[in-house]
Amino acid sequence: MFLPRLYPILDAACFPDAEGLFAAAQELASSGVTLLQYRNKSGNARLMLEQARELNRLVGRRVRLIMNDRADLCLAAEFDGLHLGQDDLSPEAARRIIGPTRWLGVSTHNPEQLAEADKTSADYLAIGPVFATTTKANPDPVVGLEGVRRARQLTSKPLVAIGGITRANARAVIEAGADAVAVISDLIRDPRKSAEEFLQVLG
């Protein structure tokens, strides 16, 4: 699989309403972004499905859409992939639900979790938080660039770095061994312009 360098995450909690979320998705799709993850930790399933279906309608032809956490909603909204945290379904249980062709990603926060996830059918692995992050209530300990280097040695799967990544530090994260950087906060203000600047930095 080829993972694009920029992996934007649309977190519903970062937007005042659904319209803001949808507008950001369209701006990101217009910037040249080819992948988006939809994350909603507080919405009920019906609301999440409505939003996911609308995202698919608006940008699904232009970008690969990844659902956070929910294998059932990934299928129902006809998304292209699923991303799991450590407290979600096991990768193998999720794989049975979403089938062999959809992308499956797994978040890890230390070498032990990464080595474990590497043995699964996950298509790519995420490591983080690389830097301090404000988008999680109880973040795991920061792993730093050294944690990215270590993760790179432990897996040959595509590696996504996440947590506090900005236009200023994204290049260093790629140089430490990540294939892609997942970004939330640094794309919220003026998403299209921000994404274009990220894509320039990442080359």
N, C-alpha and C positions, 0 to 999 in steps of 0.2 A: 504493500500500500504506500501511496505517496501522501505524506502529511504536509499541508501548507505551513509555511513559517509562522503565519499569524493565525491564532486560534481564539477568536473573540467569544466571550461568554456574555450572553444577555441575561442578566439577573433581574428578575421582575422587581425585586426589592429596591433596585437602584433607580426606578422610574416612578413618577408620581401616579401614573395611570397606564392602562393598556395602550392608549394612543401613543404615548411617549415611547413605549417599548417597540411598537410596530414601526414608528417613524425611524427609530435608531436602526432597526433591522434593515429597512430599505436604504438608509444612508450607507450602512456598511456594505450592503450588496452592491451599491453603486460605486463604491471605492475600489472594487477589485478583490475584496475578500471572497474566499471560495468555501468557507466553512463557518458555521455558527452553532454554538451550543445554547439551548434554552434551559434556564435554571429558575425554578420557582419553589422555594423551600416552605412557603407559608400558604400558598393557595390550595383550595380544595381540588379534588381530581377533575370535577366538571369544568371549573374555571381554567385549570391548566390545559385541559383538552381543547377547550374553545380557543384559548390563546395559541396553542400549538398548531391547530388547524389553520388559524388565520395567518400565522407566520409561514406555514407551508404554502398557502394560497398566494401570499405576497412575494415571497422570495425563494420558494422551493425549487423553481426551475433554474435559479442562478447559483444557489449555494447548497452545499451538503449540510443537512440539519441533524444535530445531535441532541437527543433528549437526556437531561440529567436525571439520574436515579430510577425513573419509572419505565420498566420494560413494557408494561401494559399500555401506557400512553404512547410510547415509541411506536408500537404497532398501530394503535388506534388512529394516531395522527399521521401515519405513514412517513415517519422520519427515517433518515438514512443510517442512524446509529444511536448508540446508548453509551452514556458515561456513568460509571459506578463509583461511589465512595466506599470507604472501608466498612461502613455500617449498613450497606445496602445488600441486595441479593448477591450470592456468590457469582463470579463470572460464569461458571458452568451452568448454573440455574438460569441465569439471564440468557446465555447463549441458546439454551433449549427453547426459550420463549421467542427470541428475536430471529432465530435461524442463522444459517451459516454465512449469509452474504452481507448483512448489516455490519457496520463497524462497531467494535466494542472496545471501550477504554476503561482503565481502572486507575483511580487515584491512590498514590502511596506517599508515605511521609518519612520513611526510614529504609535503610538497606534491607532489613528483614522482610518488610512488606513488599518491597520491590522484587526481591528474589522469589517470593511466594507468587506474586502476580505474574512473573515472567513464565512460570510453569503452566499458566492457564491458556485458554484460547483467546485471550484479549489480543486485539490487533495493535494497540499502542498503550503505553503506560505514562502516567503523569507523576511528577515528583514535586513536592513543595510543602509548605511555602518556602520559596527561595529567599524572599525578603519579607519584612513585616507587612502584614496585610490588614486592611480595615473592613473587608467584605465578609469576614466570618466572625461570629460571636465568640467562639472558643477555638482559635486557630492552634494547630499543632506547632511544635517548636520549629523555628526557622532553620533551614538546612544550608542556606548560603550557596555560593558558587561551588564550594568544595563538595557539597551534597549532590550537585548536578554532575560534577566530574565522577564521583563515586558511582552514581546511578548509571552513568554511561558505560562504566566498566562492567556492570552487572547484567546488562541486557543488550541484545542486538535489535530489539523491537524499537520502533519509533518512540522517541521520548519527548514528552511535553513538560515544560517547566511552568509552574504557576505560583503566584503569590507575590504581590507588590512589584510586578514588572511594569516598567514605564519605557517611554521612548529613550530615556537617558541611559537605562541599564540593559535594554533588550539585547543589544549586540554582544555584550559580555556574556550573557546567558547562553546564547547560541555558540559562542566561542568555547564555553565550558563543556559543550557536548550535547546540548538540547537540539532536537530537530525543529521544535516549534515552541512558541511562547503563548501561553493562555493569558488573556488580558481582560479585565473587567473595568476597573475604575478609570484607567487612562484613556478609555474610549468613550466615556459617557458624554463629556462636553464636546460638542461638534464632532460626532462620530465619523463622518466621512473624511473630514480634514485630518483628524487624529489617525485614522486607519491608513490613509495615504502616506502620512509621515512615518508610521510604523513600517509600512511596506518598503519605503525608501531606505530606512535604517537597516532593515533586515536583508535587503538586497534580493 
